[in-house]
Amino acid sequence: MTQYIDETTLEVLQEVMEDEFPEVLQAFIVQAENDWPAAKIALDAADLEGLSRSAHSLKGSALSLGAGPLSELLETLEHEARAGNQDVCSGLHARAEDCMTATLAALRNWAS
């Protein structure tokens, strides 16, 4: 396990999904790159409902691909946004942004 991804989870998924696995992995990377900026836009607009939706949409996929630390941050961000804690969300978003960048890099590296 790296700091950001559980390689065992990825290996099991690759074994089970066979030829479909690279497509699933790439789909998550594309989804994250396309959907994550909406979280920042929502945060900047104080749209905590939108921030919660953005975090929620990515957390399950992240977890299923072995990106536990990212999934946990997204879950916390989702809950804090639902609770209306904008200041907490700002700090969590920054941490999640760093984790997202590192996780996507780790996934790309693992897949290559």
mmCIF file of the C-alpha atoms, coordinates in Angstrom:
data_MODEL
# 
_entry.id   MODEL 
# 
loop_
_atom_site.group_PDB 
_atom_site.id 
_atom_site.type_symbol 
_atom_site.label_atom_id 
_atom_site.label_alt_id 
_atom_site.label_comp_id 
_atom_site.label_asym_id 
_atom_site.label_entity_id 
_atom_site.label_seq_id 
_atom_site.pdbx_PDB_ins_code 
_atom_site.Cartn_x 
_atom_site.Cartn_y 
_atom_site.Cartn_z 
_atom_site.occupancy 
_atom_site.B_iso_or_equiv 
_atom_site.pdbx_formal_charge 
_atom_site.auth_seq_id 
_atom_site.auth_comp_id 
_atom_site.auth_asym_id 
_atom_site.auth_atom_id 
_atom_site.pdbx_PDB_model_num 
ATOM 1   C CA . MET A 1 1   ? 0.000   0.000  0.000   1.00 0.00 ? 1   MET A CA 1 
ATOM 2   C CA . THR A 1 2   ? 1.264   3.428  -0.870  1.00 0.00 ? 2   THR A CA 1 
ATOM 3   C CA . GLN A 1 3   ? 0.298   6.429  1.182   1.00 0.00 ? 3   GLN A CA 1 
ATOM 4   C CA . TYR A 1 4   ? -2.630  7.142  -1.153  1.00 0.00 ? 4   TYR A CA 1 
ATOM 5   C CA . ILE A 1 5   ? -3.758  3.857  -2.723  1.00 0.00 ? 5   ILE A CA 1 
ATOM 6   C CA . ASP A 1 6   ? -4.139  0.273  -1.611  1.00 0.00 ? 6   ASP A CA 1 
ATOM 7   C CA . GLU A 1 7   ? -2.336  -1.653 -4.324  1.00 0.00 ? 7   GLU A CA 1 
ATOM 8   C CA . THR A 1 8   ? -3.840  -4.952 -3.183  1.00 0.00 ? 8   THR A CA 1 
ATOM 9   C CA . THR A 1 9   ? -7.323  -3.611 -3.902  1.00 0.00 ? 9   THR A CA 1 
ATOM 10  C CA . LEU A 1 10  ? -6.206  -2.534 -7.368  1.00 0.00 ? 10  LEU A CA 1 
ATOM 11  C CA . GLU A 1 11  ? -4.611  -5.931 -8.045  1.00 0.00 ? 11  GLU A CA 1 
ATOM 12  C CA . VAL A 1 12  ? -7.776  -7.772 -7.023  1.00 0.00 ? 12  VAL A CA 1 
ATOM 13  C CA . LEU A 1 13  ? -9.929  -5.501 -9.179  1.00 0.00 ? 13  LEU A CA 1 
ATOM 14  C CA . GLN A 1 14  ? -7.577  -5.987 -12.091 1.00 0.00 ? 14  GLN A CA 1 
ATOM 15  C CA . GLU A 1 15  ? -7.756  -9.759 -11.696 1.00 0.00 ? 15  GLU A CA 1 
ATOM 16  C CA . VAL A 1 16  ? -11.544 -9.811 -11.431 1.00 0.00 ? 16  VAL A CA 1 
ATOM 17  C CA . MET A 1 17  ? -12.304 -7.237 -14.119 1.00 0.00 ? 17  MET A CA 1 
ATOM 18  C CA . GLU A 1 18  ? -9.547  -8.312 -16.500 1.00 0.00 ? 18  GLU A CA 1 
ATOM 19  C CA . ASP A 1 19  ? -9.665  -6.251 -19.714 1.00 0.00 ? 19  ASP A CA 1 
ATOM 20  C CA . GLU A 1 20  ? -12.289 -3.840 -18.356 1.00 0.00 ? 20  GLU A CA 1 
ATOM 21  C CA . PHE A 1 21  ? -10.133 -2.663 -15.464 1.00 0.00 ? 21  PHE A CA 1 
ATOM 22  C CA . PRO A 1 22  ? -8.024  -0.085 -17.344 1.00 0.00 ? 22  PRO A CA 1 
ATOM 23  C CA . GLU A 1 23  ? -11.225 1.509  -18.632 1.00 0.00 ? 23  GLU A CA 1 
ATOM 24  C CA . VAL A 1 24  ? -12.691 1.705  -15.111 1.00 0.00 ? 24  VAL A CA 1 
ATOM 25  C CA . LEU A 1 25  ? -9.493  3.194  -13.730 1.00 0.00 ? 25  LEU A CA 1 
ATOM 26  C CA . GLN A 1 26  ? -9.299  5.741  -16.535 1.00 0.00 ? 26  GLN A CA 1 
ATOM 27  C CA . ALA A 1 27  ? -12.983 6.592  -16.101 1.00 0.00 ? 27  ALA A CA 1 
ATOM 28  C CA . PHE A 1 28  ? -12.375 7.461  -12.445 1.00 0.00 ? 28  PHE A CA 1 
ATOM 29  C CA . ILE A 1 29  ? -9.376  9.625  -13.304 1.00 0.00 ? 29  ILE A CA 1 
ATOM 30  C CA . VAL A 1 30  ? -11.381 11.499 -15.936 1.00 0.00 ? 30  VAL A CA 1 
ATOM 31  C CA . GLN A 1 31  ? -14.378 11.845 -13.606 1.00 0.00 ? 31  GLN A CA 1 
ATOM 32  C CA . ALA A 1 32  ? -12.177 13.231 -10.839 1.00 0.00 ? 32  ALA A CA 1 
ATOM 33  C CA . GLU A 1 33  ? -10.441 15.682 -13.160 1.00 0.00 ? 33  GLU A CA 1 
ATOM 34  C CA . ASN A 1 34  ? -13.789 16.861 -14.535 1.00 0.00 ? 34  ASN A CA 1 
ATOM 35  C CA . ASP A 1 35  ? -15.879 16.855 -11.337 1.00 0.00 ? 35  ASP A CA 1 
ATOM 36  C CA . TRP A 1 36  ? -13.422 18.006 -8.660  1.00 0.00 ? 36  TRP A CA 1 
ATOM 37  C CA . PRO A 1 37  ? -13.164 21.621 -9.929  1.00 0.00 ? 37  PRO A CA 1 
ATOM 38  C CA . ALA A 1 38  ? -16.904 21.953 -9.243  1.00 0.00 ? 38  ALA A CA 1 
ATOM 39  C CA . ALA A 1 39  ? -16.144 21.459 -5.552  1.00 0.00 ? 39  ALA A CA 1 
ATOM 40  C CA . LYS A 1 40  ? -13.859 24.498 -5.515  1.00 0.00 ? 40  LYS A CA 1 
ATOM 41  C CA . ILE A 1 41  ? -16.394 26.572 -7.432  1.00 0.00 ? 41  ILE A CA 1 
ATOM 42  C CA . ALA A 1 42  ? -19.085 25.573 -4.934  1.00 0.00 ? 42  ALA A CA 1 
ATOM 43  C CA . LEU A 1 43  ? -16.824 26.347 -1.974  1.00 0.00 ? 43  LEU A CA 1 
ATOM 44  C CA . ASP A 1 44  ? -15.899 29.769 -3.362  1.00 0.00 ? 44  ASP A CA 1 
ATOM 45  C CA . ALA A 1 45  ? -19.587 30.532 -3.900  1.00 0.00 ? 45  ALA A CA 1 
ATOM 46  C CA . ALA A 1 46  ? -20.461 29.363 -0.360  1.00 0.00 ? 46  ALA A CA 1 
ATOM 47  C CA . ASP A 1 47  ? -22.641 26.704 -2.000  1.00 0.00 ? 47  ASP A CA 1 
ATOM 48  C CA . LEU A 1 48  ? -22.191 24.037 0.649   1.00 0.00 ? 48  LEU A CA 1 
ATOM 49  C CA . GLU A 1 49  ? -24.911 21.859 -0.850  1.00 0.00 ? 49  GLU A CA 1 
ATOM 50  C CA . GLY A 1 50  ? -23.019 21.803 -4.147  1.00 0.00 ? 50  GLY A CA 1 
ATOM 51  C CA . LEU A 1 51  ? -19.773 21.108 -2.304  1.00 0.00 ? 51  LEU A CA 1 
ATOM 52  C CA . SER A 1 52  ? -21.415 18.203 -0.500  1.00 0.00 ? 52  SER A CA 1 
ATOM 53  C CA . ARG A 1 53  ? -22.689 16.774 -3.803  1.00 0.00 ? 53  ARG A CA 1 
ATOM 54  C CA . SER A 1 54  ? -19.250 17.053 -5.417  1.00 0.00 ? 54  SER A CA 1 
ATOM 55  C CA . ALA A 1 55  ? -17.554 15.294 -2.524  1.00 0.00 ? 55  ALA A CA 1 
ATOM 56  C CA . HIS A 1 56  ? -20.239 12.610 -2.398  1.00 0.00 ? 56  HIS A CA 1 
ATOM 57  C CA . SER A 1 57  ? -20.013 11.866 -6.117  1.00 0.00 ? 57  SER A CA 1 
ATOM 58  C CA . LEU A 1 58  ? -16.324 10.985 -5.895  1.00 0.00 ? 58  LEU A CA 1 
ATOM 59  C CA . LYS A 1 59  ? -15.968 9.334  -2.471  1.00 0.00 ? 59  LYS A CA 1 
ATOM 60  C CA . GLY A 1 60  ? -17.489 5.940  -3.324  1.00 0.00 ? 60  GLY A CA 1 
ATOM 61  C CA . SER A 1 61  ? -15.531 5.564  -6.530  1.00 0.00 ? 61  SER A CA 1 
ATOM 62  C CA . ALA A 1 62  ? -12.337 6.525  -4.735  1.00 0.00 ? 62  ALA A CA 1 
ATOM 63  C CA . LEU A 1 63  ? -12.948 3.921  -2.042  1.00 0.00 ? 63  LEU A CA 1 
ATOM 64  C CA . SER A 1 64  ? -13.760 1.170  -4.534  1.00 0.00 ? 64  SER A CA 1 
ATOM 65  C CA . LEU A 1 65  ? -10.444 1.832  -6.292  1.00 0.00 ? 65  LEU A CA 1 
ATOM 66  C CA . GLY A 1 66  ? -8.448  1.575  -3.098  1.00 0.00 ? 66  GLY A CA 1 
ATOM 67  C CA . ALA A 1 67  ? -8.030  5.311  -2.517  1.00 0.00 ? 67  ALA A CA 1 
ATOM 68  C CA . GLY A 1 68  ? -9.074  5.156  1.129   1.00 0.00 ? 68  GLY A CA 1 
ATOM 69  C CA . PRO A 1 69  ? -7.399  8.347  2.360   1.00 0.00 ? 69  PRO A CA 1 
ATOM 70  C CA . LEU A 1 70  ? -9.057  10.390 -0.394  1.00 0.00 ? 70  LEU A CA 1 
ATOM 71  C CA . SER A 1 71  ? -12.419 8.732  0.225   1.00 0.00 ? 71  SER A CA 1 
ATOM 72  C CA . GLU A 1 72  ? -12.191 9.496  3.949   1.00 0.00 ? 72  GLU A CA 1 
ATOM 73  C CA . LEU A 1 73  ? -11.379 13.157 3.318   1.00 0.00 ? 73  LEU A CA 1 
ATOM 74  C CA . LEU A 1 74  ? -14.238 13.436 0.841   1.00 0.00 ? 74  LEU A CA 1 
ATOM 75  C CA . GLU A 1 75  ? -16.635 11.843 3.315   1.00 0.00 ? 75  GLU A CA 1 
ATOM 76  C CA . THR A 1 76  ? -15.599 14.298 6.028   1.00 0.00 ? 76  THR A CA 1 
ATOM 77  C CA . LEU A 1 77  ? -15.886 17.188 3.581   1.00 0.00 ? 77  LEU A CA 1 
ATOM 78  C CA . GLU A 1 78  ? -19.355 16.024 2.574   1.00 0.00 ? 78  GLU A CA 1 
ATOM 79  C CA . HIS A 1 79  ? -20.538 15.846 6.194   1.00 0.00 ? 79  HIS A CA 1 
ATOM 80  C CA . GLU A 1 80  ? -19.051 19.206 7.179   1.00 0.00 ? 80  GLU A CA 1 
ATOM 81  C CA . ALA A 1 81  ? -20.631 20.836 4.127   1.00 0.00 ? 81  ALA A CA 1 
ATOM 82  C CA . ARG A 1 82  ? -24.008 19.353 5.048   1.00 0.00 ? 82  ARG A CA 1 
ATOM 83  C CA . ALA A 1 83  ? -23.540 20.706 8.570   1.00 0.00 ? 83  ALA A CA 1 
ATOM 84  C CA . GLY A 1 84  ? -22.892 24.186 7.161   1.00 0.00 ? 84  GLY A CA 1 
ATOM 85  C CA . ASN A 1 85  ? -19.336 24.482 8.473   1.00 0.00 ? 85  ASN A CA 1 
ATOM 86  C CA . GLN A 1 86  ? -17.796 26.652 5.742   1.00 0.00 ? 86  GLN A CA 1 
ATOM 87  C CA . ASP A 1 87  ? -14.567 27.428 7.615   1.00 0.00 ? 87  ASP A CA 1 
ATOM 88  C CA . VAL A 1 88  ? -13.931 23.757 8.291   1.00 0.00 ? 88  VAL A CA 1 
ATOM 89  C CA . CYS A 1 89  ? -14.756 22.978 4.659   1.00 0.00 ? 89  CYS A CA 1 
ATOM 90  C CA . SER A 1 90  ? -12.127 25.417 3.413   1.00 0.00 ? 90  SER A CA 1 
ATOM 91  C CA . GLY A 1 91  ? -9.364  23.581 5.259   1.00 0.00 ? 91  GLY A CA 1 
ATOM 92  C CA . LEU A 1 92  ? -10.715 20.173 4.325   1.00 0.00 ? 92  LEU A CA 1 
ATOM 93  C CA . HIS A 1 93  ? -10.971 21.144 0.669   1.00 0.00 ? 93  HIS A CA 1 
ATOM 94  C CA . ALA A 1 94  ? -7.318  22.196 0.635   1.00 0.00 ? 94  ALA A CA 1 
ATOM 95  C CA . ARG A 1 95  ? -6.291  18.862 2.179   1.00 0.00 ? 95  ARG A CA 1 
ATOM 96  C CA . ALA A 1 96  ? -8.549  16.950 -0.219  1.00 0.00 ? 96  ALA A CA 1 
ATOM 97  C CA . GLU A 1 97  ? -7.096  18.882 -3.175  1.00 0.00 ? 97  GLU A CA 1 
ATOM 98  C CA . ASP A 1 98  ? -3.570  17.802 -2.222  1.00 0.00 ? 98  ASP A CA 1 
ATOM 99  C CA . CYS A 1 99  ? -4.718  14.236 -1.634  1.00 0.00 ? 99  CYS A CA 1 
ATOM 100 C CA . MET A 1 100 ? -6.632  14.182 -4.945  1.00 0.00 ? 100 MET A CA 1 
ATOM 101 C CA . THR A 1 101 ? -3.556  15.307 -6.869  1.00 0.00 ? 101 THR A CA 1 
ATOM 102 C CA . ALA A 1 102 ? -1.339  12.720 -5.178  1.00 0.00 ? 102 ALA A CA 1 
ATOM 103 C CA . THR A 1 103 ? -3.926  9.957  -5.540  1.00 0.00 ? 103 THR A CA 1 
ATOM 104 C CA . LEU A 1 104 ? -4.440  10.551 -9.251  1.00 0.00 ? 104 LEU A CA 1 
ATOM 105 C CA . ALA A 1 105 ? -0.662  10.568 -9.747  1.00 0.00 ? 105 ALA A CA 1 
ATOM 106 C CA . ALA A 1 106 ? -0.364  7.297  -7.789  1.00 0.00 ? 106 ALA A CA 1 
ATOM 107 C CA . LEU A 1 107 ? -3.150  5.692  -9.837  1.00 0.00 ? 107 LEU A CA 1 
ATOM 108 C CA . ARG A 1 108 ? -1.544  6.781  -13.114 1.00 0.00 ? 108 ARG A CA 1 
ATOM 109 C CA . ASN A 1 109 ? 1.818   5.508  -11.944 1.00 0.00 ? 109 ASN A CA 1 
ATOM 110 C CA . TRP A 1 110 ? 0.351   2.194  -10.828 1.00 0.00 ? 110 TRP A CA 1 
ATOM 111 C CA . ALA A 1 111 ? -1.423  1.717  -14.145 1.00 0.00 ? 111 ALA A CA 1 
ATOM 112 C CA . SER A 1 112 ? 1.659   2.392  -16.243 1.00 0.00 ? 112 SER A CA 1 
# 
